[in-house]
Amino acid sequence: MADAGVAEALLRRLEEADGGVDSVAEAGRLGLDHQAVVGAVKSLLALGDVIAAEMRSSKHWELTGEGKEIAEQGSHEARVFASLPPEGLAQSQLMKLSFGKVGFSKAMSNKWIKVDKTHEGGPRVFRAVEAAVDQVRQKLLLVQGGEEQLEEKDKNELKKRKLLSEVTVKSYWISKGGSFSTTITKQETELTPEMISSGSWKEKKFKPYNFDSLGVAPESGHLHPLLKVRTQFRQIFLEMGFTEMPTNNFIESSFWNFDALFQPQQHPARDQHDTFFLSDPAVSTDFPPQYLERVRKVHSEGGYGSQGYKYDWKIEEAQKNILRTHTTAVSARMLYKLAQQDEFKPVKYFSIDRVFRNETLDATHLAEFHQIEGVVADRGLTLGDLMGVLHEFFMKLGITKLRFKPAYNPYTEPSMEVFSYHEGLKKWVEVGNSGIFRPEMLLPMGLPEDVSVIAWGLSLERPTMIKYGINNIRELVGHKVNLQMVYDSPICRLGS
């Protein structure tokens, strides 16, 4: 029966019925699947106030496939009992029957059978009673016949044996609407020029227009949350008067990445399990010679009020090419360039770009990530200035819960780790590192002795995780990224 036919049959039934009808009962009366009746109900509801339909939910018990088999052939234990001849049956032979294992266990529990383990041919199973009443089958037949007056413990026992299941049925109680009619009149969905010119629109019934429905979203590109937060960071830096540093070289020499930052050559961070080294090109050779010599001297002999590290500094280690481990290598280049100017001028630099570390992947670490770097060079800067800048910076991002913890860095003294509270992880998460660059790093560059440089490096991923409530960094970046999160961030959404 077509949908229109089912709908018309429902309307005729409603006209005769006193009050209303149930969709499940009507499906049975018409010999149709319930979903066919539900489809007709929804079609009638779309016509306006022709009918009213109230969703109802009811539960009843149904036999499973195995339950139907038992209702027809008997329970496993009853079939085991029936299969035993007066002389008994070898237990090994009984277990080969399809109902043998379950039936043997249940029949033993009911004390219907017994096992003689002293028999010459092996354990043998005999009847222990003259007759057995198959109560399981009787209970299932009651349910199958529509009589569900079983005790809860019986239902639960049958459910536990997967013979019975509780089924929830959703149905409609259908009644007449304010504009009830047994004739289905198709409502118009569009006002055409022909209707207007002929005047036929006056006799037509139009389907009500749903002004609350949303149109199809236009096809558009999507912004990754990292890009959105990166744009925010960049805008905040620019608002605070910073200038962006060039960070277009992922490959750095160990000299600019480590040695220029007063990081000793035997430092653990310079091992292969922490840093990615390049094989081609393996080394760099173009360094400012006078600056290179001053760096060598401050490492091996000391200077500028420092005793240095007192080791044999090797140019071969400084020449090794790596994937940069931080954008501070760029800051070192920029500060050296600043020191070569005839007259020192205060500067504020920032950068946001990718760095690489040989990390073990987990919920908060990746082998490549983005670092946000800020550097301020001026006379008279203190640790208070650094904390104030960081507070202002994160306040603009909407992150208010900050903590600072004393730390050690080879190239800053004093140094601080920066923590922010992650509402999703319910714990404090490190979001960056900061400090005041050491004289051993700045003075070899040629900067004036009274110039201080405050600096900080922050992860882009962790503030993004805090902002978007993401608990695992691998859902944000990499092959396990949550694409739905990206699709929910269109470049352009037209508003009303």
N, C-alpha and C positions, 0 to 999 in steps of 0.2 A: 504494500500500500504506500503510495507516494505521500510526502509530507503534507501536501494540501488536503489529501483524502483523510489522513489521520486528524488534522486540525478540524475539518468539517465534522468528522465523527465525534470528536470531543465536544464541539459546540452543540450538536444534536443531543448528546448524552447530558450535557449541562442543562439544556432546556427542560429535559424530563426529570432530572434529579432534583431532590429536595435539599437545598443547601450547597452541596458541592460533591466532588468526586476525588478519589485518590489516584495518582498517576500510576502507581504499581498495580492497583486493582484494575485499572482501565487497560494497562498493557496485557494483563492476563485475560481479560474479557475479549480483547481484540486479537489475541494470539500473536502479539508483537513483542519485540525486545523493548525493555523499558526505555532505553536511550532514544528509540524512535518516538516515543510519546513525549519525552523531555524535549526533543527537538521541535515537535509541534507546539508544545507549551511556549517555548521561547519565541517561536515565530508569531504566535498570537499576542504575546506580550509586546512585541515590537510594533503591533498595530495600534497601540494606544491603550484605552481603558476598556477593551472588549472583555477581557477576563482579568481576574486577580489570582495570583499564585503565591502560596506560602510554603517556603522550604521547611520540610520536616525530616527528622532523622530518627531511625529506629534500629534496634539491634535484635538479631535472632541467631540461633545456633543452626549450623549446617554440617552435614557429614562431609568429611574429606573424601578423596578418592579411595583411600584405604578403608575409611569408615563405611563407604557404600559396599565395598567388597565383602567386609565382615558382616554387614547387615544381610547380605545375600547368601554367603557361604558359611558364616559362623566365625567366631573368634579364633585366633591362633591356638589358644589353649584348648578350646573345645575340639578343634580339628586334630590336635595332637592326641587328645583323649580318645576320639573316635577312631583314630588310625591304629590304636594298639589292639592287637588280637589277644585272646585269653592267654596264649603262651608267651606274651610279651614281645618286645622288639629291641634289637640291639641299639644302644644309644648312638653309635656311629652312623647307623642306617637312618635313625630318626633325624639326626642333625642334617642329613642331606636333603630333607624335604624343605620346600620354600618357607614353610611356616614353622619349621622345627626349632630353631634357636629361641625365638621369642616365645613360642608356644610352650616349650619345655620349661623355661624359667617361670612363666605365669602359672602353668599347671602345677609345678612344684610348690609355688607359693600358696596355691589354693588347696594343696594336699590331695590333689586328684590322682597323682601318680607317685610311684616310688622307684628307686633305682637299686638293683641288686649288683653290687660291685664284685661279688664272689663268683659270678657265673664264669664257666670255663671259657666261653667265647668272648669274654670282655663284658663291661657293664651292660646290663639289660634293663629296660624300662617296662614296668608293669602297671596296670590300673590299681589304684589304692582304694577306690570306692566303686560301688555298683553302677551309679549313674551320676552325671554332672549336669547342672543347670547352667546354660550359657547366658548369664546375666548381662554380659557386655553386649551381646547381640540384641537382647530384649530392650535394653536402654536405647540403643541406636535405632531400633525399629520405632520406638516411641517418638524420638525426635524426628525421624523420617516421616512419620504419620502426622506430624504437626502438633504432637503433644509434648510440650517441653517441660512438663512438671517434674523435673529431676532435681535432686538436691545439689547444692553448689559443689560439694565434695565429689559427687559423681561426675558432674560436668568437667570439673578441673582434672579429674583422673583421666577421663576420655580425651580431654584436650592435651594433657601431658603425653598421652600415647599417640597423639596426632591423628585421632580418629574423629575429632569434633573441632570445629572452629567457630568463633563468634564473628559474625558478619554485620557490618554497619550498612544499612540501606538508606540512602537519601532519596526522598520523594517529594512531590509537590501536592499540596491540597489545593485543588482548583475550584474556583467559584466564579459566579457571574460578575462582570465589571459594570461600571456605570453606563457604558455605551455598548452593552451586550447585544449581539446579533448573531443569528445562525448563518448569515451570509458574510463571506469574507470579501471585503473590498480592499483591493490593493491600494495602499497609500502612495501618492506621488512623492518623489524625492527631489524633483527638480522643476522649477518654474521656467517653461520654455517660451520663446517669442510667439510661437503659434498659439499657446494658451492665452496669452495676453491679447493678441490681435482678434481672436475669435470669441474671447470672453468665457471660454470653457473653464477657466481656472476657478470661476465662482462656484461651480458644482463639484469640483474636485476636492478630495480629502488629502491633505499633505501630511507627511510624516513630520513630527515635531523635530526641530533642529536642535542638536545638542551643542550648546555654546561652550560647555565645559570640556569637550573632548579635545585632545591634543592632536595636532597635525603630525604627519610623518616628518621626523627630523631630517633636515637636508644633509646630503653626503658632505663630509668635511674631513679635514685632517684632525689629528688628535695630539695633544700635548702630554708628554710624559711628566709626571709629578716632579722629577728631578729638574727638568727644564723650567718648570714654573717656579720652583723654589730658587733655582739658580738666577732667574730673572729678578726675583725679589731681593736676593742677596746683592746682586749687581746694582740694583736701583738704590738700595740702602747705602752702599759704599759711595755711589755717586752723590747722593743727597748729603753725605757727611764730608764731601770735598775730596774724595780719594781719586787717584788717577790709575787706570788699569795698566798692568805690566804686560809685556808680550810674553806669552807662554807657549809658543807654537813649536817648541822642540821637546819631544818626549825623551830623546836620547841626550844624556849628559855625560860629561867626564866625571870620574870620581873626584877630581880636583875641585870643581865647582859644587858638586853635590855633598862632599864630605870635608875635604881638606880646607877649603876656604872658610868653612863654618867651624873651624877649630875642632873637628871631630877626628880623634886619633886613628891611625891606620890599623890598629889592632882592635878597634871597636867591634863588638859582636854584630852590629847592624851592617857591617861591610862584608859579612860572610855570605856564602852562596845560599844558605838556607833562609836568608832575610832579603836578599837583593838579587835581581835578575841581571846577569852580566851578558854583554854582547860578544859574539865571536867574529862578526864581520860588519863594520870595522871594529876591531878589538880595542884600539887605543886612539887617543887624541894627543896632539903635540903642540897645538897653537895656544900658548899661555903667555900673559904679560910677564916677561923675564924678571923684572925687578920685584914685582908683586909675588911671583912664584918663589923667589929667594927669601923674601920676608916671611912668607907662610912657612917655608921649610925651617927657617931659623926659630920662629916662635914655637913650632912643634917640638923641635929637637933640642934647642938650647934655652928657649924662653925669651922674654923681652917684654917691654911695655909694663913692667912691674910684675910679670908672671914668670914662674920657673919653667913653664912649658910641660911637656910630657916626658922629656929626657929619653928619647929613643932615636934610633937611626932612621930618619924619614927618607923614604925611597920615592923617586920620581916615577918608577915603574908602577907603583900602586896608584898614584895620582892620575896616571894616564889611562887607566882602564875605563872603557865605556860601559855604561849601565842604562837601564830604564830608570828614569829619575824616581827616587823614593819620596820626594817631597818637592813642592814648588819653591821651597826656601832657596834652592839653587838659583832660581830666577832672581830672588830678592838679593842674593849675594852679588850677582852680576850688576843689578841696578844700583846697589849701594857703592860698588867699586866705580861704576860710571859716574855716580854723583860725586865721589871723592876726587875725581879728576878735574872737576870744574874749578875755575879760578877762585870763585867766591861761593861758600856754602850757602844754600838756601833750604829752608825746611821743606820736607816733602811728605806726602801721604800716598802710599802705593797699595794696590790690591791686585789679586789675581784669583781666578777660579778655573782650575783645569785638572786634567787627569794625572794621577801618579800610580806607581806600581810597586807592590811589595810581595815577596814570596810568603804569603800568609796561608795558614790552614783555614779553610772555609768553614764558617759556622753561621749562626743566626745574626751575628753583628760584624763579621769580617769577610772581606773579599780580597782577591789578589790584585784587583785594580779598582780604584775609587777616585772620587773627586776631592781635591783639597782646596779650601778657601784660605787665602793668605792675606794678612793685612800687616803693613809696615808703616810706622811713623818715625821719622828722623827729625829731631829738633833739639835745641838746648834746654836743659833743665827738666827733662821728662823723668817721671818716677813710676813706681809700681802702682800708685794710686791712679795715675793717668791711664795706665793699661786696664785696670779693673773698671774704671769709669767708661772707657770706650767700649769694652766688651758688654757691660750692662746696657748701655745705650743701643748698641748694635742688636742684641737679642731682644730687647724691649720692642724694637721696631718690627721684629719678626713675630711678636706675640708670645715669646718664650720668656716667662718671668722667673721660673724657679732655677736659679743658678747657684753653684757652689764652686769655690776655688780651693785647690789642694796643693800644697808645696810639692815640687817635683825637681828632678835633675835632668838637665839637657847639657850636652857638651858645649853648646854655643850660646846659651842664655844663663844669666845669673843675676837676680833670682829667677826661678822658673815656677810656673803654675799649670796644673791640669785644670781644665774647665769641665764641670759636670752639669747636666740638666736632667730633671726628673721626667722619666718616660711613663706616661699614664697607662699605656698598654702593657708594658713589662712590669709595671709597679716597682720600679727601682731607679736608682740614679745611674745614668749612662754617661760615659766620657764622650764629650763632643769636640774636644780640641785641646791644644797645648799652647802655652804662651810664655813670655818672659822678656827680659831686657838683654839685648845682644851683648856679649862679653867684649871687653876692650881687646882681648887677644884676636878677635875676629875683625873688629872695626878699625883699629889703629894701623894694622898692616896695609889696609886699603888706602890709607892716607886721609881719613876723616879727622877733623879737629878733635882734640882731647875732651873738650867740654860738650861734645854732641852725644846724646843718648839715642838709642833706637829701640822702641818697643815693637814687639811683633807677636803675632799669633797665627796658628794654623788650625783650621777647623775642617771636619769632614762635612761634605755636602749631603751624604746619604743619611747620616744619623739625625740631623735636624729635620730632614724630610720624613724620616720614619716617625719621629715624635709628632710632627705636624699632622701627618695623615693616619696616625695610629697603627702603623705597620710594625709587626713584631719580628719579622724575619727579613733580613736585607736581601735574601735571594728572591723574595716576591717583588722586590723593587727593581733589581738589576740582574741581568743574566738570562739564561735559557729557561728558568722557572718563573719568569716575571708574570705577574697577574695582569693579563692583557685587558680584562674587563675594567680594571682600574684606569688604564690608559684610554679606553673607549669612552669612559665617563668624563673625560676632560677634552671636549672639542675645542678647536681653536676659536670658532665663532658660533655663538648661539643667538639667534634673533629673538629679541624679547617682544612682548606685546605693547 
